[in-house]
Amino acid sequence: MIMDDGIADAGERNEEAPLGLRSGRLNRRSFLVGSAAGLGAAGLAGCVSSDDLMRAEAAKLYGPVPNDKFAIPAVDISRVDPKYFRQKVRYDSKEAPGTIIVDPGKFHLYRIEGDGMATRYGANVSRPGFLWSGEVYVGRKAEWPTWTPPKEMIARQPEARKYAGGMPGGLENPLGARVLYLYKNGVYTVYTIYSTSDPDTLGQGITSGCTGLLSQDMLDLYSRTPVKTKVVMLPA
């Protein structure tokens, strides 16, 4: 994955909520309707915006992960646009369940779940000049991988030369906690799907061909993505 400083539209509908939110709402609604005290609470709840409810649920999804090889801190969700929270959405596709589709124009990555549904994640993508499209597949996976800057990056950014022999895995490593390496015809493309701890990168074009998800989202995607999984990169 190179980082510097610097299939058609699938007909998604607005039937979305952070994973687990809908069932929580129904439970709360049932409780509130069942008591006079609940009715008073319902009046107060009317002052809470849908964004507030989404952020409250997102705080659970993006909390700290203390028991990994390196403790992953919680995401500051106040810095994340709610449209980039992990959500289950309607997404009509002919692709098989498990397929990954990246839409760089919308800064979203989708995992097809079947029955017209997908899990949607907010992403960062390639910056102009490094955008690409086509079909590849996950050729290998790694946890807390070593990062080695390509010679092209070292030529552009000489300060990266100190990592020419590889930067060990850890919280400061650009690849983060998990990475999916993308291959085509048995050859590594130099592109990856990687994890980032910086929420400000979501919705941004910052890489040289790679796609980044928040660490907590990458843990979820990684655990459900075997080697040989098909990955489709849509045109921007």
Residue pairs with C-beta under 8 A, 6 or more apart in sequence:
1 147
1 174
1 175
1 179
1 190
1 191
1 192
1 194
1 207
1 208
1 209
1 210
2 130
2 149
2 150
2 152
2 153
2 190
2 207
2 208
2 209
2 210
3 153
3 174
3 206
3 207
3 208
3 210
4 127
4 153
4 156
4 157
4 206
4 207
4 208
5 157
6 127
6 206
7 93
7 95
7 101
7 232
7 234
10 91
10 92
10 93
10 101
10 110
11 90
11 91
11 92
12 89
12 90
12 91
12 120
13 89
13 90
15 89
15 90
16 87
16 88
16 89
16 90
16 120
17 54
17 57
17 87
17 88
18 54
18 57
18 58
18 61
18 85
18 86
18 87
19 61
19 86
19 87
19 88
19 119
20 57
20 60
20 61
21 53
21 54
21 57
24 57
25 53
28 45
31 38
32 38
32 39
32 41
32 42
32 45
33 39
33 42
51 82
54 82
54 85
55 77
55 78
55 82
58 77
58 80
58 82
58 85
58 86
59 74
59 77
61 85
61 86
61 216
62 74
62 75
62 77
62 80
62 214
62 216
63 74
63 216
64 71
64 72
64 73
64 74
65 71
65 72
65 215
65 216
65 219
66 72
68 177
68 219
69 143
69 144
69 169
69 177
70 144
70 169
70 170
70 171
70 177
72 171
72 177
72 197
72 215
72 216
72 219
73 197
75 197
75 199
75 214
75 215
75 216
76 199
77 85
77 199
79 199
79 200
80 122
80 199
80 202
80 214
81 122
81 202
81 203
83 122
84 107
84 108
84 121
84 122
84 123
84 202
84 203
85 122
86 119
86 120
86 121
86 122
86 216
86 217
86 220
87 119
87 120
88 113
88 117
88 118
88 119
88 120
89 110
89 117
89 118
89 119
89 120
90 116
90 117
90 118
91 110
91 112
91 116
91 117
91 118
91 120
92 116
93 99
93 101
93 110
93 112
93 118
95 101
95 112
95 230
95 232
96 112
96 230
97 112
97 113
97 114
98 111
98 112
98 224
98 225
98 226
98 229
98 230
99 111
99 112
99 229
99 230
99 231
99 232
100 109
100 110
100 111
100 112
100 138
100 193
100 221
100 225
100 229
100 230
100 231
100 232
101 109
101 110
101 112
101 118
101 231
101 232
101 234
102 108
102 109
102 110
102 123
102 125
102 193
102 211
102 231
102 232
102 233
102 234
103 109
103 110
103 234
104 123
104 125
104 126
104 131
104 205
104 211
104 233
104 234
104 236
105 234
105 235
105 236
107 122
107 123
107 124
107 125
107 202
107 203
107 204
108 120
108 121
108 122
108 123
109 120
109 121
109 123
109 193
109 211
109 213
109 221
110 118
110 119
110 120
110 121
111 118
111 119
111 121
111 221
111 224
111 225
112 118
113 119
119 220
119 221
121 213
121 214
121 217
121 221
122 202
122 203
122 213
122 214
122 217
123 202
123 211
123 212
123 213
124 196
124 201
124 202
124 203
124 204
124 205
124 206
124 207
124 211
124 212
125 131
125 204
125 205
125 206
125 207
125 211
125 212
125 236
126 132
126 205
126 207
126 208
126 209
126 210
126 211
126 236
127 205
127 206
127 207
127 208
128 205
130 207
130 208
130 209
131 205
131 209
131 236
132 191
132 209
132 233
133 233
133 234
133 235
133 236
134 184
134 232
134 233
135 184
135 230
135 231
135 232
135 233
136 182
136 183
136 184
136 189
136 191
136 231
136 233
137 182
137 183
137 184
137 228
137 229
137 230
137 231
138 180
138 181
138 182
138 183
138 225
138 226
138 227
138 228
138 229
138 231
139 181
139 182
139 183
139 186
139 188
139 227
140 181
140 183
140 227
141 178
141 179
141 180
141 181
141 222
141 225
141 227
142 175
142 178
142 179
142 181
143 169
143 177
143 178
143 222
144 169
144 170
144 173
144 177
144 178
145 169
145 173
145 175
145 179
146 166
146 167
146 168
146 169
146 173
147 163
147 166
147 167
147 169
147 173
147 174
147 175
148 163
148 164
148 165
148 166
148 167
149 157
149 160
149 161
149 163
149 164
150 190
153 160
153 208
154 160
154 161
154 164
167 173
167 174
169 175
171 197
174 194
175 192
175 194
175 195
176 194
176 195
176 196
176 197
176 212
176 215
176 218
177 195
177 215
177 218
177 219
178 194
178 195
178 215
178 218
178 219
178 221
178 222
179 192
179 193
179 194
179 195
180 192
180 193
180 194
180 221
180 222
180 225
180 229
180 231
181 188
181 192
182 188
182 189
182 191
182 192
182 193
182 231
183 189
189 209
190 209
191 209
191 210
191 211
192 210
192 211
193 210
193 211
193 212
193 213
193 218
193 221
193 231
194 210
194 211
194 212
194 213
194 218
195 212
195 213
195 214
195 215
195 217
195 218
195 219
196 212
196 213
196 214
196 215
197 214
197 215
199 214
201 212
202 214
206 212
213 221
